[in-house]
Amino acid sequence: MLVFSTSDKGGTGRSVTSCNLAYRLCMSGRNVAYVDFDFGSPTAGALFEISTVERGITDGGVHSYLLGQTGTAARVDIGTATDRAELKRVAPRSGRLVLFPGDEGGAEFLTADDAVVTRCAELLVALEQEFRVVFVDLSAGRSVALEIALQATALPQLRRRTARWLIFHRWTRQHILAAAGLVYGPHGLLQTGAACGHDPDELLGSTRYIRTAVPAANSHLTAQRAAQAAWLQEQDVALRRLATANRLGATAVLGATPMEPVLQWREQLILDSDVNAHIANHETAQAYTELARRLVDVASWERL
């Protein structure tokens, strides 16, 4: 399965959520690859706490591979290379979690030419044969990374393989509108996908939204003032209406992650050890586990 993570705005929690989903799937016994396609800011290494590649790799990263400057894309076994002791201690039945880092200072592509798209398709085919789940963390917005991914997945060798497109947005008016624009707007996912040869209806059927940093349903009850509580409740209702009006309603949402104090201070994997130590909230780890389950469970995905 190929999973493409994207968002129209930065700061949506796209990368930190995708890394956590990859980790949870690995813990469930699946071999998982994480490909850093955020060419301008490859920071997946920092999220997995691998100091040697926290800003990308100096030679042989995904960027170099796509440009034909190296014959293979560099890979890093996360359990071996991470600086975080708890992440090294994996359960006996866990799968492998492998990072394919971007290039440090690689910068964005100017165009998605045929050679780049072909190399992208070759990489994805090889990874999909080796790993159960392949996460591709795309750059934010209507980027060339998104266009490369759409062109590659429209090629015959990838057209019939299972692909998921995850659109991340925070629970605010601006983020809801931005996410809708990324999918339905000019040069968005559907329009660009159609130009690349995708069937728009099939592409839409492979697309779901993930809401991040969503306040608890009863957050208005803890507000300090009655007027504030009423306002918060009104805003939540208004956001739900806005999401539905922009086709981001409940039937299109894979799930949501709650506001997490740990992630407000430091973007990282939320491990069970963090929960057991009462550092991270149990609800956050549970949300990641449930999202990971829905992502790979065909029945759960199709019920939406």
N, C-alpha and C positions, 0 to 999 in steps of 0.2 A: 504494500500500500504506500502511495506517495501522498504526503500531507504538505500542502503549501500554506504558510502562515503569512498574512499580510494585513496592512492597515493603511488608512489614508493619512493619519496623523502620527507623529512620534509621541512617545509617552503613553501608549495604550496598554503597555504590559504584554505586548506581542511576544517578545523574545523570552522574557522571564516565564511567562505562562507556557510557551512551547517547550522550553527546557524542562520545566516541571512535568509536563505531560510525557515527554520522552523518558524522563527518569522513572515515572510511575509505570509506564509500559515495560521498561527494562526490568523493574522489580517484579512484574507479573510473569517474567520468563521469556519475554520477546527480545530478539536481537534488534537493536534500534540504531539507525544512523542519524546524525544531526548535521545538516549541511548549511554552513553560514553563507547565505547569498546576499547578506546586507553588505554590499561591496564598499560603500562609503564609510561604514562604521561596524566592522566585524568584531563584536564584543562577546560572542558566545563563550569564548575561552574564559572570560572574566566571570560569567555566570556559573560556569562549572568549576571555577576557582583553580584554573591552571595558569600559573603565573607566567610560564614560558610562552603562552599564546594568548594572553588576556586582551591584546589589541590586534590579534591576527598573527600570522606567521610571516617571517621575512622572506621565505623562499618556498615556492611550490604550493601555495594556497589555491583555493577554488578559482580566484581571479586569474592567476597565472595559467592554470589548467585550461580555462575557457578561452584564453587568448592564444593557446598553443605554445606557450613558453616552457611547458613541462609536459611530459607524457602521462603522468599520473598525478592525481590530487593527493596532497599529504593527508594523512589520517593520524588521529591521536586517540589512544584508548583512554577513556576518561577515568576509569577505575584505577588505572596504573599511574596516570600523569597528574591527577588532581592533588592539590596541596591540602585538601580538606580530609582529615583523618576519617571522619564518619562516612564519607562518600566512598572511601576505599573498602570499607567493611560491607560487602554486598552479601545478600542471602545466598545460600548454596544453589538454589534453583533459579537465580536471576539470570537474565540474558546479558548480552554485551551491549555497551553503550559507547559508540564511537563518534568522535567529532571530526568533521572535515572543515577545518578553519579557513577563513578568508585570508587575504593578503593584507598585511599591515600597510596602511596608506595606499591601498589599491585603487581607490576612487571609483566612481561610477563609469559604466560603459557609455559611449556616445550613441552607439547603434547596436541593434541585435542582428548582426550579419549572419549569413548562412553557416559559416564555419563555426561561429560561436554557438549557434543553435544546435548544430550537429554534435559538437563536443558535449554540450549540455545533455542532449538526449542519450548519448553513449554513456555518460556518467550515471544518469538516472536509471537506465536499463541495468547496468552492472550492479548498482546499489540495491535495486529492487529485487534482484536475483539473490543477493547475499543477505539482505536484512528483511525482517518481517514488516517493519515500518521505517519509512525514510521521511524525516522532517526536513523541509526546505524553508529556511527563514529568509523571506524576501525583504528588500528595502521598503520603507514606508512610501506610500503614495503611488501615483501612476508612473512607476519607475521602469527603466529598461530591464531590471531584474524580472519584473512581472511579465513584460513582453517576451523575454527569452523563455521563461517557464511556459507561457501559453503557446508559443510557437513550437517548443520542443514536445509538449504533450499532445500537440495536434499531429505530430508525425506518425506514420504507420506503426513503428515499433513501440509506441507508447499509447496510442489512441485507445486501445481496449484494456489498458491496465487501470486498476482502481486508483482514482485520485480524489482527494478531499481538498477543498479550498476553504480555509478558515479566515474569517474577517474579524479582527479584534477592534473593540471600541469601548471606551469608558462610558459610564452612565451619566452623560451630560448632553444637553441639547446640541452643542457644537459637534461632539463626537458621533452622535446618532446621524446627523445630517451628513457628516463627512463619510461615514461608513456607507450610507445609502448612495452617495455620489460615486464612491469608488466602485460600487457594483453596477449601478444603473445609469450613471452619468456619462457625459462625453469622454471618450478615451478610457472608460472604466473597464472592469473585468469582462462584462458581457459584450460590449462593443468591440473591444480589442480581441477578445476570444473569437468572436464571429469572423473578424478580419483575418485571423490566423487559421481558420478552418474548423473551429469548434461549432457544434450545435448549441445555440444559446440556451435552449430549454434543458439540454443535458448538463451543460455547465452550471446552470442555476440549481439543478437538482443535486449537484456535487458541492454546493456552497452552503455553509452555515456560519452563524455569528457567535462570537463569544464575548459576553459582557464582562468587563474586568472592574475590580475595585468597587463593587456594588454595595451600597450601605445596607445594613441589616433591615429586614422588613419592618421591624419595630423601632428603628432608630429615632423616629419622631417622639417615641415615648420617653427617651432619655434626654430630650432637648431641655435646656435650662429654663426656657420661658414658653408659656402657652402659645403665644403668637408665633414663636419660632417653630414649635411642633406642628402647628396648623399649616404653616408655610411649607415645611418639609414634606408633609403628606400631600399637599396640593401639587408640589413639584414632581413627586414620584408618579402621581396619577397623570400629570401632563406629559411626562416623559414616556409613559407607557402608550398613551394615545399617539404621540409623535412617532414612536417606533412602529406602531401598527400602520399608521398612515404612510410610512416610508418603506413598508414591506420588510421591516425588521422585527416583527411581532413574535409572539411565543412559538409559533409553528416553524419559524426559521432559525431559532436560537438553539445551539447545541447545549449551552449551559452558561453559568456565570461563576465568577470567583468573588469572594467577599473582600471587603477592605481588610488588609492585613498590616498591622503595625510594623512587623519585621521588614516587609517589602517597601514600606514608606521610607525606611532608613537605609535599607541595603537590599539590592536586587540579588537574589540567590535562590538555590534550591531549598524548598521546605521539606526537610527530612522528618521521619517519624521521631528521631532523637530530639529534634527541636520541639516537637509537640510534647514528648514525654518529659522534657526539661521545663515545660511551661513557658517556653520562649515564644513559640509560634502557636497560633490558634488551631485547634483540632478541625474546625470548620473549613479552614483553608486547605489542609491536607486532604480532607474528605472531598472537597470540591474538585481538586486535581485528579483524585482517583476516579471519581464519577465521570468527569469529562473524558479521561483516558478510556474508560470502559465504553462510553457512548461512541467515541470516535471509531473504535475498531469493531463494534458490534453492529452488524448489518441491520438487524431488526430495530435497534434503537435509533439508528441514523434514519432509516426509511419511515419511521413513525412520525418524524417531525414534518 
